[in-house]
Amino acid sequence: MIDASQKTSATFILADRFWKQRNYDQLQKKVTAVRRIANLTEYSLHGLRYSAAGELAEAGCTDQQIAAITGHKSLTMVQKYSKGASQKRLAKKAQSLRERNKNGS
């Protein structure tokens, strides 16, 4: 559907009924309503965004790629959310290199 849509600077994926871009607060209200209906009130949009950033970092995405997906404007915020996952991924890679080096000697 996205590929088939007209690509203009005024087209937004998440738009209101007048095709204007929705902001974070508007999306938060919609997500809250859906969560209530689905009886998933223990989950928050912020928590899902945080989790997404961590999972993307663990998968090896760059901070810029994560920001493109999560919508963060500041790389500092992306780094805050993805720090633990990035550290975990880097530690695994370092241990793997260490083991390879150890076995190669």
N, CA, C and O atoms as CSV, one atom per row, in Angstrom:
chain,resi,resn,atom,element,x,y,z
A,1,MET,N,N,0.823,-1.183,0.000
A,1,MET,CA,C,0.000,0.000,0.000
A,1,MET,C,C,0.875,1.256,0.000
A,1,MET,O,O,0.601,2.219,-0.717
A,2,ILE,N,N,1.928,1.228,0.817
A,2,ILE,CA,C,2.817,2.393,0.881
A,2,ILE,C,C,3.513,2.593,-0.459
A,2,ILE,O,O,3.595,3.713,-0.963
A,3,ASP,N,N,4.019,1.488,-1.038
A,3,ASP,CA,C,4.700,1.588,-2.330
A,3,ASP,C,C,3.779,2.106,-3.425
A,3,ASP,O,O,4.223,2.819,-4.324
A,4,ALA,N,N,2.495,1.751,-3.354
A,4,ALA,CA,C,1.531,2.151,-4.381
A,4,ALA,C,C,1.031,3.579,-4.196
A,4,ALA,O,O,0.432,4.147,-5.109
A,5,SER,N,N,1.269,4.161,-3.031
A,5,SER,CA,C,0.744,5.498,-2.771
A,5,SER,C,C,1.552,6.559,-3.495
A,5,SER,O,O,2.714,6.353,-3.843
A,6,GLN,N,N,0.915,7.695,-3.712
A,6,GLN,CA,C,1.613,8.820,-4.315
A,6,GLN,C,C,2.659,9.328,-3.352
A,6,GLN,O,O,2.401,9.477,-2.158
A,7,LYS,N,N,3.823,9.589,-3.866
A,7,LYS,CA,C,4.896,10.081,-3.014
A,7,LYS,C,C,4.986,11.597,-3.162
A,7,LYS,O,O,5.569,12.110,-4.117
A,8,THR,N,N,4.401,12.294,-2.206
A,8,THR,CA,C,4.482,13.749,-2.168
A,8,THR,C,C,4.921,14.152,-0.778
A,8,THR,O,O,4.812,13.367,0.164
A,9,SER,N,N,5.407,15.342,-0.646
A,9,SER,CA,C,5.880,15.793,0.662
A,9,SER,C,C,4.735,15.980,1.647
A,9,SER,O,O,4.977,16.097,2.849
A,10,ALA,N,N,3.499,16.010,1.171
A,10,ALA,CA,C,2.361,16.241,2.057
A,10,ALA,C,C,1.639,14.952,2.456
A,10,ALA,O,O,0.592,15.011,3.100
A,11,THR,N,N,2.185,13.784,2.081
A,11,THR,CA,C,1.538,12.515,2.417
A,11,THR,C,C,2.212,11.915,3.644
A,11,THR,O,O,3.432,11.756,3.687
A,12,PHE,N,N,1.392,11.585,4.644
A,12,PHE,CA,C,1.917,10.986,5.863
A,12,PHE,C,C,1.295,9.609,6.057
A,12,PHE,O,O,0.125,9.403,5.737
A,13,ILE,N,N,2.064,8.680,6.574
A,13,ILE,CA,C,1.539,7.341,6.857
A,13,ILE,C,C,0.569,7.409,8.019
A,13,ILE,O,O,-0.499,6.798,7.979
A,14,LEU,N,N,0.928,8.138,9.038
A,14,LEU,CA,C,0.071,8.297,10.213
A,14,LEU,C,C,-0.557,9.686,10.151
A,14,LEU,O,O,0.007,10.668,10.635
A,15,ALA,N,N,-1.728,9.738,9.548
A,15,ALA,CA,C,-2.386,11.018,9.337
A,15,ALA,C,C,-3.793,10.985,9.928
A,15,ALA,O,O,-4.362,9.921,10.173
A,16,ASP,N,N,-4.335,12.181,10.149
A,16,ASP,CA,C,-5.728,12.266,10.600
A,16,ASP,C,C,-6.642,12.180,9.384
A,16,ASP,O,O,-6.174,11.959,8.267
A,17,ARG,N,N,-7.929,12.351,9.596
A,17,ARG,CA,C,-8.873,12.186,8.489
A,17,ARG,C,C,-8.757,13.293,7.443
A,17,ARG,O,O,-9.352,13.191,6.370
A,18,PHE,N,N,-8.002,14.344,7.740
A,18,PHE,CA,C,-7.780,15.426,6.789
A,18,PHE,C,C,-6.381,15.334,6.159
A,18,PHE,O,O,-5.921,16.275,5.511
A,19,TRP,N,N,-5.721,14.204,6.356
A,19,TRP,CA,C,-4.384,13.919,5.824
A,19,TRP,C,C,-3.295,14.811,6.406
A,19,TRP,O,O,-2.262,15.039,5.777
A,20,LYS,N,N,-3.538,15.313,7.615
A,20,LYS,CA,C,-2.497,16.073,8.318
A,20,LYS,C,C,-1.724,15.116,9.206
A,20,LYS,O,O,-2.281,14.158,9.744
A,21,GLN,N,N,-0.436,15.386,9.352
A,21,GLN,CA,C,0.425,14.527,10.167
A,21,GLN,C,C,-0.045,14.507,11.612
A,21,GLN,O,O,-0.383,15.548,12.176
A,22,ARG,N,N,-0.066,13.325,12.209
A,22,ARG,CA,C,-0.397,13.187,13.637
A,22,ARG,C,C,0.869,13.405,14.457
A,22,ARG,O,O,1.963,13.025,14.039
A,23,ASN,N,N,0.716,14.014,15.617
A,23,ASN,CA,C,1.870,14.184,16.495
A,23,ASN,C,C,1.883,13.082,17.552
A,23,ASN,O,O,0.968,12.261,17.610
A,24,TYR,N,N,2.894,13.065,18.364
A,24,TYR,CA,C,3.063,12.007,19.361
A,24,TYR,C,C,1.877,11.939,20.330
A,24,TYR,O,O,1.391,10.850,20.635
A,25,ASP,N,N,1.414,13.083,20.809
A,25,ASP,CA,C,0.291,13.097,21.760
A,25,ASP,C,C,-0.974,12.504,21.152
A,25,ASP,O,O,-1.707,11.772,21.818
A,26,GLN,N,N,-1.227,12.820,19.885
A,26,GLN,CA,C,-2.409,12.266,19.211
A,26,GLN,C,C,-2.297,10.746,19.098
A,26,GLN,O,O,-3.262,10.019,19.335
A,27,LEU,N,N,-1.102,10.281,18.732
A,27,LEU,CA,C,-0.889,8.833,18.616
A,27,LEU,C,C,-1.011,8.155,19.980
A,27,LEU,O,O,-1.583,7.071,20.091
A,28,GLN,N,N,-0.473,8.795,21.009
A,28,GLN,CA,C,-0.542,8.248,22.368
A,28,GLN,C,C,-1.998,8.038,22.776
A,28,GLN,O,O,-2.337,6.998,23.342
A,29,LYS,N,N,-2.855,9.005,22.497
A,29,LYS,CA,C,-4.276,8.891,22.849
A,29,LYS,C,C,-4.937,7.737,22.109
A,29,LYS,O,O,-5.724,6.995,22.696
A,30,LYS,N,N,-4.624,7.580,20.827
A,30,LYS,CA,C,-5.190,6.481,20.040
A,30,LYS,C,C,-4.707,5.133,20.562
A,30,LYS,O,O,-5.496,4.201,20.717
A,31,VAL,N,N,-3.413,5.034,20.831
A,31,VAL,CA,C,-2.851,3.782,21.339
A,31,VAL,C,C,-3.455,3.448,22.699
A,31,VAL,O,O,-3.756,2.286,22.971
A,32,THR,N,N,-3.635,4.443,23.549
A,32,THR,CA,C,-4.242,4.223,24.865
A,32,THR,C,C,-5.654,3.661,24.717
A,32,THR,O,O,-6.030,2.737,25.438
A,33,ALA,N,N,-6.430,4.205,23.794
A,33,ALA,CA,C,-7.790,3.714,23.570
A,33,ALA,C,C,-7.784,2.266,23.090
A,33,ALA,O,O,-8.586,1.454,23.552
A,34,VAL,N,N,-6.895,1.945,22.175
A,34,VAL,CA,C,-6.791,0.568,21.669
A,34,VAL,C,C,-6.325,-0.374,22.769
A,34,VAL,O,O,-6.816,-1.499,22.870
A,35,ARG,N,N,-5.382,0.071,23.595
A,35,ARG,CA,C,-4.901,-0.764,24.705
A,35,ARG,C,C,-6.024,-1.071,25.680
A,35,ARG,O,O,-6.119,-2.192,26.181
A,36,ARG,N,N,-6.875,-0.090,25.958
A,36,ARG,CA,C,-8.017,-0.312,26.859
A,36,ARG,C,C,-8.957,-1.360,26.285
A,36,ARG,O,O,-9.382,-2.272,26.993
A,37,ILE,N,N,-9.278,-1.233,25.019
A,37,ILE,CA,C,-10.179,-2.178,24.352
A,37,ILE,C,C,-9.590,-3.592,24.378
A,37,ILE,O,O,-10.308,-4.565,24.608
A,38,ALA,N,N,-8.278,-3.697,24.142
A,38,ALA,CA,C,-7.606,-5.000,24.097
A,38,ALA,C,C,-7.186,-5.490,25.479
A,38,ALA,O,O,-6.564,-6.546,25.598
A,39,ASN,N,N,-7.518,-4.735,26.519
A,39,ASN,CA,C,-7.139,-5.083,27.893
A,39,ASN,C,C,-5.619,-5.252,28.042
A,39,ASN,O,O,-5.140,-6.198,28.667
A,40,LEU,N,N,-4.891,-4.322,27.457
A,40,LEU,CA,C,-3.425,-4.328,27.514
A,40,LEU,C,C,-2.909,-3.036,28.137
A,40,LEU,O,O,-1.948,-2.442,27.650
A,41,THR,N,N,-3.546,-2.613,29.200
A,41,THR,CA,C,-3.213,-1.318,29.789
A,41,THR,C,C,-1.847,-1.293,30.475
A,41,THR,O,O,-1.348,-0.220,30.815
A,42,GLU,N,N,-1.242,-2.452,30.681
A,42,GLU,CA,C,0.076,-2.449,31.319
A,42,GLU,C,C,1.193,-2.063,30.339
A,42,GLU,O,O,2.336,-1.864,30.750
A,43,TYR,N,N,0.866,-1.957,29.056
A,43,TYR,CA,C,1.854,-1.571,28.052
A,43,TYR,C,C,1.659,-0.103,27.693
A,43,TYR,O,O,0.532,0.388,27.650
A,44,SER,N,N,2.760,0.589,27.436
A,44,SER,CA,C,2.671,1.996,27.049
A,44,SER,C,C,3.367,2.204,25.714
A,44,SER,O,O,4.236,1.423,25.326
A,45,LEU,N,N,2.981,3.257,25.020
A,45,LEU,CA,C,3.630,3.585,23.762
A,45,LEU,C,C,5.112,3.860,24.001
A,45,LEU,O,O,5.961,3.446,23.212
A,46,HIS,N,N,5.414,4.556,25.083
A,46,HIS,CA,C,6.811,4.852,25.411
A,46,HIS,C,C,7.594,3.561,25.647
A,46,HIS,O,O,8.718,3.417,25.165
A,47,GLY,N,N,7.001,2.628,26.386
A,47,GLY,CA,C,7.664,1.353,26.656
A,47,GLY,C,C,7.899,0.553,25.388
A,47,GLY,O,O,8.948,-0.071,25.229
A,48,LEU,N,N,6.933,0.569,24.490
A,48,LEU,CA,C,7.091,-0.140,23.225
A,48,LEU,C,C,8.189,0.497,22.382
A,48,LEU,O,O,8.952,-0.200,21.713
A,49,ARG,N,N,8.262,1.817,22.417
A,49,ARG,CA,C,9.303,2.539,21.682
A,49,ARG,C,C,10.680,2.219,22.265
A,49,ARG,O,O,11.645,2.001,21.532
A,50,TYR,N,N,10.751,2.195,23.584
A,50,TYR,CA,C,11.998,1.856,24.279
A,50,TYR,C,C,12.433,0.438,23.914
A,50,TYR,O,O,13.598,0.203,23.594
A,51,SER,N,N,11.489,-0.503,23.963
A,51,SER,CA,C,11.786,-1.894,23.623
A,51,SER,C,C,12.244,-2.031,22.181
A,51,SER,O,O,13.185,-2.767,21.882
A,52,ALA,N,N,11.572,-1.314,21.292
A,52,ALA,CA,C,11.942,-1.366,19.877
A,52,ALA,C,C,13.376,-0.884,19.679
A,52,ALA,O,O,14.140,-1.498,18.934
A,53,ALA,N,N,13.742,0.206,20.341
A,53,ALA,CA,C,15.102,0.740,20.218
A,53,ALA,C,C,16.123,-0.294,20.696
A,53,ALA,O,O,17.157,-0.489,20.057
A,54,GLY,N,N,15.834,-0.951,21.815
A,54,GLY,CA,C,16.744,-1.964,22.339
A,54,GLY,C,C,16.867,-3.162,21.419
A,54,GLY,O,O,17.970,-3.657,21.186
A,55,GLU,N,N,15.746,-3.632,20.895
A,55,GLU,CA,C,15.782,-4.792,19.997
A,55,GLU,C,C,16.503,-4.474,18.697
A,55,GLU,O,O,17.227,-5.313,18.161
A,56,LEU,N,N,16.305,-3.267,18.194
A,56,LEU,CA,C,16.998,-2.862,16.973
A,56,LEU,C,C,18.501,-2.762,17.213
A,56,LEU,O,O,19.294,-3.156,16.358
A,57,ALA,N,N,18.891,-2.239,18.366
A,57,ALA,CA,C,20.317,-2.142,18.713
A,57,ALA,C,C,20.925,-3.536,18.835
A,57,ALA,O,O,22.034,-3.780,18.360
A,58,GLU,N,N,20.191,-4.450,19.474
A,58,GLU,CA,C,20.675,-5.816,19.614
A,58,GLU,C,C,20.835,-6.499,18.263
A,58,GLU,O,O,21.715,-7.342,18.084
A,59,ALA,N,N,19.985,-6.132,17.318
A,59,ALA,CA,C,20.049,-6.709,15.975
A,59,ALA,C,C,21.210,-6.132,15.166
A,59,ALA,O,O,21.516,-6.617,14.076
A,60,GLY,N,N,21.859,-5.086,15.708
A,60,GLY,CA,C,23.020,-4.513,15.031
A,60,GLY,C,C,22.739,-3.254,14.247
A,60,GLY,O,O,23.591,-2.812,13.477
A,61,CYS,N,N,21.561,-2.656,14.418
A,61,CYS,CA,C,21.234,-1.414,13.712
A,61,CYS,C,C,22.066,-0.260,14.248
A,61,CYS,O,O,22.430,-0.233,15.424
A,62,THR,N,N,22.361,0.684,13.377
A,62,THR,CA,C,23.074,1.889,13.806
A,62,THR,C,C,22.095,2.808,14.529
A,62,THR,O,O,20.880,2.626,14.443
A,63,ASP,N,N,22.631,3.787,15.234
A,63,ASP,CA,C,21.781,4.757,15.929
A,63,ASP,C,C,20.888,5.501,14.934
A,63,ASP,O,O,19.728,5.788,15.230
A,64,GLN,N,N,21.429,5.810,13.759
A,64,GLN,CA,C,20.657,6.514,12.744
A,64,GLN,C,C,19.501,5.645,12.237
A,64,GLN,O,O,18.397,6.145,12.019
A,65,GLN,N,N,19.753,4.353,12.052
A,65,GLN,CA,C,18.694,3.441,11.615
A,65,GLN,C,C,17.609,3.322,12.682
A,65,GLN,O,O,16.417,3.320,12.372
A,66,ILE,N,N,18.033,3.223,13.937
A,66,ILE,CA,C,17.065,3.139,15.037
A,66,ILE,C,C,16.209,4.391,15.089
A,66,ILE,O,O,14.990,4.305,15.234
A,67,ALA,N,N,16.839,5.559,14.971
A,67,ALA,CA,C,16.105,6.834,14.996
A,67,ALA,C,C,15.110,6.909,13.841
A,67,ALA,O,O,14.011,7.442,14.000
A,68,ALA,N,N,15.488,6.382,12.687
A,68,ALA,CA,C,14.594,6.403,11.530
A,68,ALA,C,C,13.334,5.587,11.804
A,68,ALA,O,O,12.253,5.931,11.326
A,69,ILE,N,N,13.471,4.521,12.564
A,69,ILE,CA,C,12.327,3.656,12.860
A,69,ILE,C,C,11.528,4.169,14.050
A,69,ILE,O,O,10.299,4.196,14.000
A,70,THR,N,N,12.203,4.574,15.114
A,70,THR,CA,C,11.492,4.986,16.332
A,70,THR,C,C,11.011,6.429,16.287
A,70,THR,O,O,10.149,6.823,17.072
A,71,GLY,N,N,11.565,7.219,15.370
A,71,GLY,CA,C,11.147,8.610,15.256
A,71,GLY,C,C,11.863,9.556,16.195
A,71,GLY,O,O,11.477,10.720,16.305
A,72,HIS,N,N,12.905,9.083,16.879
A,72,HIS,CA,C,13.665,9.977,17.757
A,72,HIS,C,C,14.390,11.017,16.916
A,72,HIS,O,O,14.984,10.688,15.890
A,73,LYS,N,N,14.342,12.257,17.346
A,73,LYS,CA,C,15.049,13.327,16.647
A,73,LYS,C,C,16.466,13.480,17.174
A,73,LYS,O,O,17.339,14.009,16.487
A,74,SER,N,N,16.689,13.016,18.393
A,74,SER,CA,C,17.994,13.170,19.030
A,74,SER,C,C,18.701,11.804,19.121
A,74,SER,O,O,18.146,10.836,19.642
A,75,LEU,N,N,19.918,11.755,18.608
A,75,LEU,CA,C,20.686,10.510,18.714
A,75,LEU,C,C,21.067,10.227,20.161
A,75,LEU,O,O,21.315,9.079,20.531
A,76,THR,N,N,21.112,11.281,20.982
A,76,THR,CA,C,21.400,11.098,22.402
A,76,THR,C,C,20.318,10.234,23.049
A,76,THR,O,O,20.623,9.361,23.861
A,77,MET,N,N,19.058,10.475,22.691
A,77,MET,CA,C,17.964,9.668,23.236
A,77,MET,C,C,18.037,8.233,22.729
A,77,MET,O,O,17.793,7.294,23.488
A,78,VAL,N,N,18.366,8.057,21.463
A,78,VAL,CA,C,18.517,6.703,20.905
A,78,VAL,C,C,19.604,5.970,21.676
A,78,VAL,O,O,19.422,4.815,22.060
A,79,GLN,N,N,20.714,6.622,21.902
A,79,GLN,CA,C,21.828,6.002,22.625
A,79,GLN,C,C,21.436,5.656,24.052
A,79,GLN,O,O,21.865,4.631,24.581
A,80,LYS,N,N,20.630,6.493,24.674
A,80,LYS,CA,C,20.164,6.220,26.036
A,80,LYS,C,C,19.342,4.933,26.062
A,80,LYS,O,O,19.533,4.080,26.929
A,81,TYR,N,N,18.426,4.804,25.102
A,81,TYR,CA,C,17.543,3.650,25.071
A,81,TYR,C,C,18.234,2.382,24.588
A,81,TYR,O,O,17.864,1.281,24.995
A,82,SER,N,N,19.224,2.525,23.735
A,82,SER,CA,C,19.846,1.345,23.146
A,82,SER,C,C,21.174,0.963,23.797
A,82,SER,O,O,21.795,-0.025,23.405
A,83,LYS,N,N,21.607,1.729,24.777
A,83,LYS,CA,C,22.925,1.514,25.384
A,83,LYS,C,C,23.112,0.091,25.909
A,83,LYS,O,O,24.113,-0.557,25.605
A,84,GLY,N,N,22.167,-0.387,26.680
A,84,GLY,CA,C,22.288,-1.726,27.251
A,84,GLY,C,C,22.354,-2.802,26.191
A,84,GLY,O,O,23.176,-3.715,26.273
A,85,ALA,N,N,21.495,-2.698,25.201
A,85,ALA,CA,C,21.473,-3.691,24.126
A,85,ALA,C,C,22.748,-3.608,23.298
A,85,ALA,O,O,23.315,-4.634,22.923
A,86,SER,N,N,23.198,-2.398,23.013
A,86,SER,CA,C,24.436,-2.235,22.248
A,86,SER,C,C,25.609,-2.804,23.021
A,86,SER,O,O,26.472,-3.470,22.450
A,87,GLN,N,N,25.641,-2.542,24.322
A,87,GLN,CA,C,26.724,-3.060,25.149
A,87,GLN,C,C,26.701,-4.585,25.164
A,87,GLN,O,O,27.752,-5.219,25.078
A,88,LYS,N,N,25.522,-5.175,25.272
A,88,LYS,CA,C,25.369,-6.629,25.268
A,88,LYS,C,C,25.856,-7.215,23.935
A,88,LYS,O,O,26.585,-8.207,23.917
A,89,ARG,N,N,25.447,-6.596,22.826
A,89,ARG,CA,C,25.854,-7.073,21.498
A,89,ARG,C,C,27.359,-6.961,21.325
A,89,ARG,O,O,27.996,-7.887,20.822
A,90,LEU,N,N,27.938,-5.831,21.740
A,90,LEU,CA,C,29.384,-5.641,21.616
A,90,LEU,C,C,30.156,-6.613,22.508
A,90,LEU,O,O,31.214,-7.108,22.117
A,91,ALA,N,N,29.635,-6.885,23.696
A,91,ALA,CA,C,30.291,-7.833,24.604
A,91,ALA,C,C,30.294,-9.237,24.002
A,91,ALA,O,O,31.299,-9.943,24.080
A,92,LYS,N,N,29.173,-9.645,23.402
A,92,LYS,CA,C,29.107,-10.966,22.757
A,92,LYS,C,C,30.115,-11.059,21.613
A,92,LYS,O,O,30.797,-12.071,21.452
A,93,LYS,N,N,30.199,-9.993,20.825
A,93,LYS,CA,C,31.134,-9.975,19.705
A,93,LYS,C,C,32.574,-10.040,20.208
A,93,LYS,O,O,33.408,-10.746,19.642
A,94,ALA,N,N,32.854,-9.299,21.273
A,94,ALA,CA,C,34.208,-9.305,21.845
A,94,ALA,C,C,34.564,-10.692,22.379
A,94,ALA,O,O,35.679,-11.173,22.172
A,95,GLN,N,N,33.617,-11.334,23.066
A,95,GLN,CA,C,33.865,-12.679,23.587
A,95,GLN,C,C,34.094,-13.665,22.449
A,95,GLN,O,O,34.943,-14.550,22.552
A,96,SER,N,N,33.344,-13.516,21.374
A,96,SER,CA,C,33.506,-14.379,20.213
A,96,SER,C,C,34.893,-14.204,19.596
A,96,SER,O,O,35.542,-15.186,19.237
A,97,LEU,N,N,35.344,-12.967,19.474
A,97,LEU,CA,C,36.679,-12.693,18.954
A,97,LEU,C,C,37.751,-13.262,19.879
A,97,LEU,O,O,38.755,-13.813,19.428
A,98,ARG,N,N,37.518,-13.117,21.162
A,98,ARG,CA,C,38.459,-13.646,22.154
A,98,ARG,C,C,38.590,-15.160,22.021
A,98,ARG,O,O,39.696,-15.699,22.009
A,99,GLU,N,N,37.436,-15.843,21.919
A,99,GLU,CA,C,37.439,-17.296,21.773
A,99,GLU,C,C,38.124,-17.728,20.473
A,99,GLU,O,O,38.904,-18.680,20.462
A,100,ARG,N,N,37.827,-17.023,19.388
A,100,ARG,CA,C,38.429,-17.346,18.094
A,100,ARG,C,C,39.941,-17.169,18.162
A,100,ARG,O,O,40.694,-17.992,17.642
A,101,ASN,N,N,40.379,-16.087,18.809
A,101,ASN,CA,C,41.801,-15.804,18.959
A,101,ASN,C,C,42.471,-16.852,19.836
A,101,ASN,O,O,43.586,-17.290,19.552
A,102,LYS,N,N,41.781,-17.254,20.908
A,102,LYS,CA,C,42.287,-18.259,21.830
A,102,LYS,C,C,42.461,-19.611,21.142
A,102,LYS,O,O,43.476,-20.286,21.312
A,103,ASN,N,N,41.450,-19.989,20.361
A,103,ASN,CA,C,41.491,-21.275,19.655
A,103,ASN,C,C,42.444,-21.261,18.483
A,103,ASN,O,O,42.933,-22.312,18.069
A,104,GLY,N,N,42.719,-20.077,17.937
A,104,GLY,CA,C,43.620,-19.958,16.804
A,104,GLY,C,C,45.082,-19.976,17.213
A,104,GLY,O,O,45.958,-20.208,16.380
A,105,SER,N,N,45.358,-19.730,18.505
A,105,SER,CA,C,46.760,-19.648,18.975
A,105,SER,C,C,47.335,-21.005,19.256
A,105,SER,O,O,48.494,-21.114,19.656
